[in-house]
Amino acid sequence: MGSSEKAVRVAVVAGSTRSGSYAKQLGRAAAAQIVAAGNEAEFVDLRDYAMPLYDGDLEEAEGLPAGARKLRDLLKRCDALLVVSPEYNASIPAVLKNAIDWLSRPHAAEPDVAVLRGKVAALLSSSPGALGGMRGLVHLRQILMNLGMLVVTEQFALGGASRAFADGGALADDGHRAAVDKVVKALVRTAAALRAS
């Protein structure tokens, strides 16, 4: 990246709250690759943005929960999202879907989905199984596109995730690092182009 180019800021959202989650490990490894390429990465642990299950009555009585407002504020400051999800029963985890549901609600003077519409997203998944969570990415892509996000074509599903990370947290395999780098480059390139238009 040239000195005159402004770094792209990426929110890296891990779709699991489990401390040792492979999605979190992959998200942190991807965030490190984003920073190494001269951009900015903000890692999002959904445990730090606790939200009750979406309930229209609760929303009407109390508005958006504090966790949803906090996450909205972070996403507003970012140019792009990298969503890293495990696969639960061939789909995405409830905690990730719930966060998306709250984020798609109107807040203050903003219409619904305003914080997501028009932003660029890229998808990664991880699983101990051979498919790497690929089936869940189909649902995740559909959800984000329905909210008006531009989801880049490039994606990566990390199979055998229990054996995929080195002691320092980086991906151990050169091919896996290259696959993540390809996704990250597409995300950053697209976000930078949209910001410049």
N, C-alpha and C positions, 0 to 999 in steps of 0.2 A: 504494500500500500504506500503510495506516495505521500510525502509530508503534507501536501496540500489537501489531501482527502480526509474527510472526517470519518472517524471510526463508526462502524455500525454497532448499535447496542442491542444485544440479543438477550431476551429472557429465556432461560433454560428451565423448563417446567418439568419436574419429575412427577409422573402420575402414580406415585405410591408414597405412603407415609412410613413404611417399614424402614427401620434404621439401616439394615443391611441390604436393602433392595438393590437388585441388579439395575433397575431403571435409574436409581440415584447414582450408582457407580458409573453407569454409562453417561448420564447427564453431566457429572463432574468431569469425566474424561473429555467429553465433547466441549465443555466450557473451557477447559485448559487449552484445547486445540483452537478454539475461537480467539482466545487471548493471545496465543502464540502467533497467530496470523495478523495481529495488530488491531483487533477489534475488542469490544467490551462484552463481557458476559455476566449476567446476574442470575445466579442459581436460585431457583424457587423450590423450596421444600414445602409441600402443601400442609405439613404438620404445623408450620409457622403461620398458616393462614386459616385457622380452624373456622369451619362454617357448619351450621346445622343442616340437616337434610332440607332441600328446598321445599317450602310450604307457603302457598299463596296467602294464607291467613296470617302467618308470621310476618311475611313481607309487608302486608297491608298495615299491620299493627306497629311494626318496629322499623320498617325499611330494610335496607341491605345490612347484613351483619358486618361487624368491624373487620373481620378477615377478608370479606369480599371487597370492602372499600379500600383496604390496604393493598390488596392485590391489583385492583383497578388502577390505583395511583402508580404502582410500579410499572404496569403494562403501558400506561400512557407515556412513560419516559423512555420506552423501548421502541426500536424500529421494527423488531421482528421477534417471533417466538420459535423456539425449538422445543417441541413437546416429545418427551421420552416416556414411553408407557410400557408397563408389563401387559400381558394378555390374561384376562380372567374369563374363563369359559368362552373362548373365541371372540371376546369383545374387550372393552376397556373397563378399568376399575370404577367402582361407584364413586370413589372420592374424587376422581378426575372429572367424571360426568357431572357430579354435583357442583364442583367449582365452575365448570363451564356454564351450567344452568344459572348460577347466581351472577356470573359475569355478564350474561346476556340480558339481564334485567335492566330497566331504566333506572337512572340514579340522578338526583338533582335535576338539572335542566337538560340532561342528555337523554336522547331516545334509547330504546333498547338496542343491544348489540353494538352501540357506538364505540366502545372501547376496543372491540375486535374487528369491526368492519374495515376492510381496506388494508389491514396489516398482512404481512407475509409470514407464513409458517412453514416449518419443515418437520418431518416426523422420523423418530427413531423408536425402536422397540427392543426388548430384551427378554429372553426366556432361557431356562435351563434346557428346554427341548430343542429339537433340531430346526424347527421353523422360526424360532426367535421371536415369536409374538406377531408374526406377519398378519394373521387373520384379524387381530384387533385393529391394525392400522387402517383396514378398509373402512371400519365404522368411524374411526377417529377422523379420517380424511373427509368423510361425508358430513359429519357434524360441523367441522370447522368451515368447510366450504358453504354449508347452509347458512352460517353466520356471517357470510360475506368476506371470509378470509381468502387470500390467494395462497394455496398450498403448493409448494414446488413439487415437481414430478419426482425428483430424487428422494429416496428414502433408504433406510437400512434397518434390517432386522437381525439382531445379534443372537444367534443360536449358541448353545453350550455356554451360557453366560457364567455359570459357576466356575468355569476354568479360563475365562477370557481376560482376567485382569492381573497385571503384575502387582508386586507388593506395594509400589507407590501409588497405585490407583489408575495408572494409564493402561490402555489396552495393550495386551502382550503381543498381539499378532500384527505384523505390518499391514496385512491385507485389511484387517478390521479398521486400523487407523486410517488407511487410505479411503475406505468406504465412508467413514464418518466425515473425513475431510471433504470428500466430494459433495456430500449433503450440505455441509456447512458453507462451502464455497458458493453453491447454488443459492442458498438462503441469503447470504451476505450480498452477493452480486445483485440479486433481485431487489432486495430492500434498498440498496444504495441507488439503483436505477430509479425506483419509484420515488425515493426522496428527492432525487435530482429533477424529476419531471414536473 
